[in-house]
Each structure stands twice: as C-alpha cells, then as structure tokens.
Amino acid sequence: MGTALAICSIALALFGVTSLLLWRSIAKGTTTRHGNFGIRTEATQQSDAAWIAGHEAAAPSLRVFGYVDIVLALILVAIGFFAPDLNSAVALTIRLIAYAIAIGGFVVAMRKANAAAKQVADGE
C-alpha cells in the first residue's frame, strides 16, 4: 500500500506545480486570453479585462493551494515510506482526502476567477 501512496503523490505534486506555474504567470502578466494556459470559463474569456481580473482574483488561491498540494504529496510519500503495510481502506481514505483538497483548490480558484470576470464583464 505504501507504493500506491507514493505513486499518487506524483499527481498531487503535478497539481501543485501547475498551480504555482499559473500563479507565477499571472504575477508576471504573461497569461494571455488566447494562450494555452489559464482559467477558461465563459466569463474569463469575455474580454482581456475580464481575463486579467479573473486571474488576479484567483492568484492568491492558486499560490496557497499549490504549496498545499506539494506538502500533501510529501506527506503521502512519507506515509508510504514509513507505513508500507498500511491498511488499504486507510490508504484509500488518505488519498481521497488529499485529492479532494487538491481539486477543491482548483475549484475555489476557478470560482474566484469567474466571479471577478463576471463583475468586469457586467461593468463593460
């Protein structure tokens, strides 16, 4: 069971790195509406102003959850290493909680981006 936890940590680490890369791109101002990277909702794609407002609103969440996801990945590796014979139900529960937190972070960021973009789009 420890190996499964360690393998699952790879996806969590990728979620974290993706969040941090997007956060960094937003901070640098290099995330464009017509690029390949960003939060794509109907509201964020209304205009460049909506895109920027949405991503700026989501940036703090992306940063926090990026680091949280990486920490969760490290915790899964540690559990897998120190408790290789962990009960399968417990291991599954740990993975589900970690993934729920990671996915929840993306949902929070997306909702913040969408709400901020709608405010800009409604004001135009």
Secondary structure, DSSP 8 states (H G I E B T S, - for coil): -HHHHHHHHHHHHHHHHHHHHHHHHHHHT---TTSSSS---TTTTS-HHHHHHHHHHHHHHHHHHHHHHHHHHHHHHHHHHH-TT--HHHHHHHHHHHHHHHHHHHHHHHHHHHHHHHHHHHH-
